[in-house]
Amino acid sequence: MEFFYSKFHFAITPKKGYLSMREKIKYVTFDVTPIVCVRVIEANDTKEIKAEKKKYPFKLHNNVPVTVITNKRIFGFTIPKKYIWNGADIPRSFWRLVGSKTDNAFLTASMVHDYMLENKKYIHDEVLNKCISIKEYRRLTSLIFREILKASGVNVFKANVMAWFVDIYQMCHKGAWKCQ
């Protein structure tokens, strides 16, 4: 096993191809509770700032160290203070069935998932040392999303359906899954 640790990330992971069973999430933990605020559009905001606040309405107000423990590896990274994201991408037509994109139960899961997607080169290449394929990394982000939803009080069926749709959406947008 390899062990790598720094202030910002660490990973304990077997060599590539070491285990053939599918990866399962055991725990996702946070060293601190994420403090999330809604970004308010103000009268003196420029057009660009208003557009950004509409697109990314949530802002993290503290550094949040995240640790993920699976049946194959342990790794961690820190989501930085001032990180902004858009919440859960739920089409408006599904809001009655699932909930709106701003539902509090979805905030932490969407924050971690979005951060992992936006920083896949860093997390895949440096934190995980490229020990899994991009396809496995994509699946891992969906599994983490599901586990955090369940820990946030979303019922198991809804969490599974939401994670499944997220995974399907990502599979259909393969071009976005190339590490730049």
C-alpha positions as MATLAB code, in Angstrom:
seq = 'MEFFYSKFHFAITPKKGYLSMREKIKYVTFDVTPIVCVRVIEANDTKEIKAEKKKYPFKLHNNVPVTVITNKRIFGFTIPKKYIWNGADIPRSFWRLVGSKTDNAFLTASMVHDYMLENKKYIHDEVLNKCISIKEYRRLTSLIFREILKASGVNVFKANVMAWFVDIYQMCHKGAWKCQ';
ca = [
       0.000    0.000    0.000;
       1.063    3.564   -0.639;
       0.566    6.364    1.839;
       0.772   10.026    0.928;
      -0.114   12.883    3.228;
       0.122   16.640    3.103;
      -1.824   19.495    4.640;
      -4.189   19.470    1.663;
      -4.654   15.835    0.684;
      -3.708   12.278    1.430;
      -4.365    8.824    0.032;
      -3.874    5.251    1.157;
      -4.517    3.045   -1.817;
      -3.442   -0.344   -3.171;
      -1.582   -0.520   -6.479;
      -3.734   -0.297   -9.635;
      -5.544   -3.565  -10.347;
      -4.775   -4.870   -6.838;
      -8.409   -5.699   -6.042;
     -11.023   -6.578   -8.611;
     -14.215   -6.125   -6.570;
     -16.336   -2.999   -7.115;
     -15.582   -0.052   -4.926;
     -18.047    0.682   -2.127;
     -18.156    3.734    0.096;
     -17.877    2.968    3.802;
     -17.712    6.526    5.164;
     -17.455   10.114    4.037;
     -16.453   12.349    6.920;
     -15.857   16.044    7.454;
     -13.451   17.440   10.039;
     -15.722   20.483   10.396;
     -19.329   21.238    9.578;
     -19.571   23.089    6.262;
     -20.895   26.637    6.729;
     -22.890   27.393    3.594;
     -24.495   30.718    2.748;
     -26.730   31.822   -0.082;
     -25.147   34.540   -2.196;
     -27.545   37.492   -2.283;
     -27.866   39.649   -5.380;
     -27.412   43.267   -4.407;
     -28.452   46.417   -6.251;
     -24.864   47.577   -6.795;
     -23.682   44.227   -8.279;
     -22.485   44.347  -11.876;
     -24.310   42.371  -14.564;
     -21.558   39.744  -14.515;
     -21.682   39.356  -10.724;
     -25.478   39.047  -10.787;
     -25.216   36.340  -13.465;
     -22.554   34.509  -11.443;
     -24.624   34.663   -8.251;
     -27.661   33.283  -10.121;
     -25.598   30.456  -11.622;
     -23.657   29.705   -8.408;
     -25.907   30.706   -5.507;
     -23.988   28.892   -2.733;
     -20.726   29.859   -1.052;
     -18.664   27.949    1.485;
     -17.485   30.067    4.424;
     -14.886   27.711    5.895;
     -12.260   25.201    4.742;
     -13.796   21.719    4.809;
     -11.442   18.716    4.990;
     -13.184   15.671    3.483;
     -12.115   12.073    4.132;
     -13.471    9.211    2.012;
     -13.085    5.615    3.173;
     -13.968    2.842    0.743;
     -13.420   -0.903    0.743;
     -10.324   -0.219   -1.418;
      -8.793    3.061   -0.276;
      -8.757    6.022    2.058;
      -8.234    9.481    0.646;
      -8.884   13.057    1.566;
      -8.867   16.585    0.244;
      -9.918   20.013    1.449;
     -12.674   22.084   -0.128;
     -11.456   25.664    0.243;
     -13.214   28.554    1.903;
     -15.084   30.745   -0.634;
     -15.810   27.772   -2.928;
     -18.992   28.508   -4.924;
     -21.299   25.995   -6.601;
     -24.777   25.722   -8.059;
     -26.431   23.161   -5.789;
     -28.011   19.996   -7.166;
     -28.819   20.148  -10.885;
     -32.412   19.011  -10.734;
     -34.595   19.928  -13.715;
     -37.540   22.082  -12.623;
     -40.001   19.470  -13.949;
     -38.761   17.022  -11.274;
     -38.873   19.409   -8.304;
     -42.240   18.110   -7.041;
     -40.974   14.542   -7.146;
     -37.377   15.013   -5.920;
     -37.064   18.481   -4.427;
     -35.556   21.729   -5.641;
     -31.877   22.269   -6.387;
     -31.644   24.481   -3.285;
     -32.969   21.843   -0.848;
     -30.767   21.857    2.287;
     -30.534   18.054    2.237;
     -28.728   18.249   -1.130;
     -26.269   21.083   -0.362;
     -23.355   19.161    1.157;
     -23.630   16.292   -1.324;
     -23.713   18.669   -4.291;
     -20.805   20.686   -2.856;
     -18.506   17.652   -2.547;
     -19.633   16.198   -5.882;
     -19.193   19.488   -7.764;
     -15.792   20.096   -6.156;
     -14.621   16.612   -7.149;
     -15.789   17.153  -10.730;
     -14.279   20.619  -11.060;
     -10.994   19.402   -9.581;
     -10.838   15.930  -11.099;
      -7.327   16.420  -12.472;
      -6.016   17.343   -9.021;
      -7.939   14.643   -7.108;
      -7.537   11.873   -9.709;
      -3.899   12.597  -10.576;
      -2.416   13.903   -7.325;
      -4.590   12.685   -4.443;
      -5.377    9.263   -5.916;
      -2.105    9.069   -7.891;
      -4.015    7.897  -11.012;
      -4.664    4.536   -9.307;
      -8.147    4.289  -10.856;
      -9.419    4.950  -14.362;
     -11.382    8.089  -15.206;
     -14.481    5.864  -15.577;
     -13.957    4.524  -12.035;
     -13.406    8.062  -10.758;
     -16.681    9.195  -12.327;
     -18.487    6.312  -10.640;
     -16.733    7.077   -7.344;
     -18.024   10.685   -7.401;
     -21.578    9.383   -7.881;
     -21.194    6.907   -5.007;
     -19.884    9.645   -2.716;
     -22.807   11.881   -3.752;
     -25.249    9.074   -2.832;
     -23.665    8.364    0.549;
     -23.682   12.025    1.574;
     -27.341   12.331    0.488;
     -28.243    9.356    2.701;
     -26.269   10.800    5.625;
     -28.146   14.101    5.106;
     -31.488   12.412    5.681;
     -32.531   11.723    2.080;
     -34.293    8.353    1.968;
     -32.315    5.488    0.432;
     -34.583    5.108   -2.613;
     -34.410    8.804   -3.515;
     -30.631    8.932   -2.901;
     -30.117    5.905   -5.166;
     -32.310    7.370   -7.918;
     -30.591   10.760   -7.722;
     -27.115    9.188   -7.845;
     -28.168    6.956  -10.732;
     -29.396    9.954  -12.744;
     -26.196   11.865  -11.960;
     -24.114    8.904  -13.150;
     -26.188    8.494  -16.344;
     -25.896   12.226  -17.076;
     -22.123   12.058  -16.650;
     -21.837    8.989  -18.892;
     -23.730   10.840  -21.634;
     -21.248   13.737  -21.447;
     -18.067   11.697  -21.984;
     -16.137   14.626  -23.475;
     -16.220   16.353  -20.112;
     -14.544   13.315  -18.538;
     -11.128   13.753  -20.128;
      -8.606   15.021  -17.599;
      -7.156   18.230  -18.993;
];
